[in-house]
């Protein structure tokens, strides 16, 4: 269940931050009510589809997840240009859904970018529900 009254606890452990976001901001089903939770949910949904299903269910919904992830991270003014290029390289690779990316390294990198975003924005940012997104 989402914890809307809190801010993300910041410490030096990226894994602990990602775990907190997952446990507190990503619901069991449906969209997160926060930008931070939705970013991590996107990474996990994309990883699950590629690694578990070989992207056989890929359709517009996954492109929507990928677009939200890429646009939110790449529009972060505090990220350096090289970081934004790296995010774009990873998201461009994921768009090649007919060749699913199943290694964990790319998803770990994207999770690190999400954690970096959370470090910049520990106060929860509300995310309006998108009725067109059903994944």
Secondary structure, DSSP 8 states (H G I E B T S, - for coil): ---TT-B----S-HHHHHHHHHHHHS-SSS--SBHHHHHHHHHHHHHHHHHHHTTTT-SHHHHHHHHHHHHHHHT-TTS-HHHHHHHHHHHHHHT-TTS----HHHHHHHHHHHHHHHHH--B--B----TT---
